[in-house]
Amino acid sequence: MIASVLPTYNRAPFSFVKGEGSWLIEADGRRFLDLGAGIAVNVLGHANPALTEALTAQAGSVWHTSNLYEIPQQKALADKLVDATFADTVFFTNSGTESCELAVKMARKYWYEKGHPERTEIITFSGSFHGRSSAGIAAAGSEKMTKGFGPLLPGFVHLPFADHEAIAPAITHHTAAIMIEPVQGEGGIIPVPDQCLKGLRDLCDEHGILLILDEVQCGVGRTGKLFAHEWAGIEPDIMMVAKGIGGGFPLGAVLSTENAASGMTAGTHGSTYGGNPLGCAVGNAVMDAVNTPEFLDDVNRKAGALRQKLEGLVAAHPDMFESVRGQGLMIGIKCKATNTDIVQAGYDQQVLTVPAADNTIRLLPPLNITDEEIGEAVDRLDKAAASLAA
Ligand SMILES: *Cc1c(COP(=O)(O)O)cnc(C)c1O
């Protein structure tokens, strides 16, 4: 008999009853060090006092009104994002998938309004992940995600990752945009080198097409900049955001330049929940905490310390691990042993990591993880590796 919860996930047998900072606590009292943070979502850890305060204060006032009316919390968060980034305008969603939907619609509408309705194609890359909607799976294009779900949304051109030579010839008079994650997340924490992001920006400028960055996983302070593309010194035309921006409250956003958003006039897009007072109250508190030089400096400092310890871990267990990669507190450890076995061995040491493609485990801890917890995390991973080897 089918489970009452649709069985699309293989779940680990934990049901956490409480969270405290970087820790998740089981009903029996066991404490797990959470290096997954709900897949890069809980940027300020669990039960963060500032977020709890923002949420409960708003909950006692007004939760939801509808985008039929002005929403001051939404305007405030949009202003913050516009001030802090390349963007001139923001649309709020509830998830990364919905951000992908709008990014695709926006790019196509841009060309339609410019008198080029034939420019509908979006170039994407192997190993990418853009969400689970019909547009998201068609954009990523992997058989694992698309098989059985056809007919797929047309208009995506899939190129091999890191094949520079393939990109320019793939741009035609049907191309609307290039869409890419600055650091592939589900693909195994694979950063796109700064030079390549610059190259993509140049290519888009040369051909007058739009650059869409998917920063759903790598954005909101994760890499040590507010958004990962800042490392490369480039700006996109459109950017997808979600995960960290709500700190655990379902919230996403599409950020855009005025030019790229020029087709999106009243009535062309909408969302019932997107940008409601409750979500945006939390989003404002996240931005206030994360977008300060001190906070981001601290992410970079801790990332350096963690990275160094992980290099030691890999060196100490050459049969288990191959290498460390990533940027900031978005770290992938390429495994020699099966990645899911290492995740499992971590469970036994009460440390939570997340598997990804390319036989990788992901470390995406809360950005306010402490130095002591970083030491504890690596100790536990060391014990996990030793126990798996034994
Ligand atoms: C998680 C993710 C998505 C999808 O976000 P959801 O909130 O799960 O819909 C899209 N793109 C990237 C890069 C992601 O990591």
The ligand as a MOL file (V3000), in Angstrom:
LIG
                    3D

  0  0  0     0  0            999 V3000
M  V30 BEGIN CTAB
M  V30 COUNTS 15 15 0 0 0
M  V30 BEGIN ATOM
M  V30 1 C 17.1670 23.7780 -5.0040 0
M  V30 2 C 17.4550 24.4000 -6.3190 0
M  V30 3 C 16.4220 24.7680 -7.1990 0
M  V30 4 C 14.9760 24.4640 -6.9060 0
M  V30 5 O 14.5410 25.0840 -5.7370 0
M  V30 6 P 13.2070 24.5810 -5.0080 0
M  V30 7 O 13.0100 25.5830 -3.9230 0
M  V30 8 O 13.4750 23.1860 -4.5290 0
M  V30 9 O 12.1230 24.6130 -5.9980 0
M  V30 10 C 16.7580 25.4190 -8.3700 0
M  V30 11 N 18.0380 25.6780 -8.6810 0
M  V30 12 C 19.0580 25.3410 -7.8590 0
M  V30 13 C 20.4590 25.6810 -8.2430 0
M  V30 14 C 18.8080 24.6740 -6.6700 0
M  V30 15 O 19.8180 24.2990 -5.8690 0
M  V30 END ATOM
M  V30 BEGIN BOND
M  V30 1 1 1 2
M  V30 2 1 2 3
M  V30 3 2 2 14
M  V30 4 1 3 4
M  V30 5 2 3 10
M  V30 6 1 4 5
M  V30 7 1 5 6
M  V30 8 2 6 7
M  V30 9 1 6 8
M  V30 10 1 6 9
M  V30 11 1 10 11
M  V30 12 2 11 12
M  V30 13 1 12 13
M  V30 14 1 12 14
M  V30 15 1 14 15
M  V30 END BOND
M  V30 END CTAB
M  END
